[in-house]
């Protein structure tokens, strides 16, 4: 009974942001993805999450499309070199990406990942 009351208390006192983060983590795990906070440098990994931001940054003479992907645990940067835009890649989109992780300035990054656009998560019960 004490465990049930504790869990109920946690559910009632958690913020919406914390609940959303937990849902994103479960969404990623359900798709066989590794959570971003568990990635290691030089590891080939599949990640899944929601796009928070899309930015076009010039890298020397080559354009680069940078995407901030958030899975509920941490953010990761996806970079497509030579691309100015990719249809369907926009804030709020859910996607799964696979590639080799590198730490760029301490931030996990995947260059030119393979990716799949995913359907939005369903509403909360």
C-alpha positions in Angstrom: 0.0 0.0 0.0 2.8 2.4 0.8 4.4 1.8 -2.6 1.1 2.5 -4.3 0.7 5.8 -2.4 4.3 6.8 -3.1 3.8 6.2 -6.9 0.5 8.1 -6.8 2.2 11.0 -5.0 5.0 11.0 -7.6 2.5 11.1 -10.5 0.7 14.0 -9.0 3.7 16.1 -8.1 5.7 15.7 -11.3 5.7 18.6 -13.8 4.4 18.3 -17.3 7.9 18.6 -18.6 9.1 15.6 -16.6 6.1 13.6 -17.8 6.8 14.5 -21.4 10.5 13.5 -21.0 9.5 10.1 -19.6 7.1 9.6 -22.5 9.9 10.5 -25.0 12.2 8.0 -23.3 9.6 5.2 -23.5 8.9 6.2 -27.2 12.6 5.8 -27.9 12.9 2.5 -26.1 9.8 1.1 -27.9 11.6 1.7 -31.2 14.8 -0.1 -30.1 16.7 3.1 -29.7 19.5 3.8 -27.2 18.8 6.8 -24.9 21.1 9.7 -25.7 22.5 9.9 -22.2 23.8 6.4 -22.6 25.8 7.0 -25.8 29.6 6.5 -26.0 32.0 8.3 -28.3 32.6 6.4 -31.6 29.6 4.1 -31.0 27.3 3.2 -33.8 23.8 3.9 -32.4 20.2 4.3 -33.2 18.4 7.2 -31.4 14.8 8.3 -31.5 13.2 11.5 -30.3 11.5 14.8 -31.2 13.2 17.6 -33.2 13.6 20.7 -31.1 15.4 23.0 -33.5 16.6 23.1 -37.1 19.5 25.3 -38.1 21.4 26.0 -41.4 25.1 26.5 -40.6 27.8 27.1 -43.2 30.9 24.8 -42.6 33.7 26.4 -44.6 32.3 26.2 -48.1 29.7 23.5 -47.5 26.2 24.1 -46.1 25.2 22.0 -43.1 21.7 21.3 -41.8 21.9 20.9 -38.0 19.0 19.4 -36.0 18.7 19.2 -32.2 17.0 15.9 -31.3 15.7 15.4 -27.8 14.7 11.9 -26.5 13.8 12.9 -22.9 17.2 12.2 -21.4 19.4 14.6 -23.3 19.8 16.3 -26.7 21.9 15.2 -29.6 22.9 17.1 -32.8 22.3 15.5 -36.2 24.3 17.1 -39.0 23.7 16.6 -42.7 26.6 18.1 -44.7 25.8 19.6 -48.1 22.1 19.9 -47.3 20.1 23.2 -46.8 16.8 21.5 -46.0 15.2 18.0 -45.9 11.5 17.6 -46.5 9.8 16.6 -43.2 12.6 17.7 -41.0 11.2 20.4 -38.8 10.6 21.2 -35.1 8.1 18.9 -33.6 8.8 16.0 -35.9 9.6 12.6 -34.4 12.4 10.7 -36.0 14.8 7.7 -35.6 18.4 8.2 -36.7 21.3 5.8 -37.0 25.0 6.6 -37.3 28.3 6.9 -35.6 28.3 9.1 -32.5 31.1 11.6 -32.0 31.6 14.0 -29.2 31.9 17.5 -30.7 32.7 20.0 -27.9 31.4 17.5 -25.4 28.0 17.2 -27.2 27.0 14.0 -28.9 26.7 14.4 -32.6 26.0 12.2 -35.6 27.0 13.3 -39.1 24.9 12.3 -42.1 22.7 9.8 -40.3 20.3 7.4 -41.9 16.9 8.4 -40.6 13.2 7.5 -40.6 10.4 10.0 -39.9 8.0 8.6 -37.2 4.4 9.3 -36.5 3.6 11.5 -33.6 3.1 10.0 -30.2 -0.5 9.4 -29.2 -2.3 11.6 -26.6 -1.9 10.9 -22.9 -4.7 8.7 -21.4 
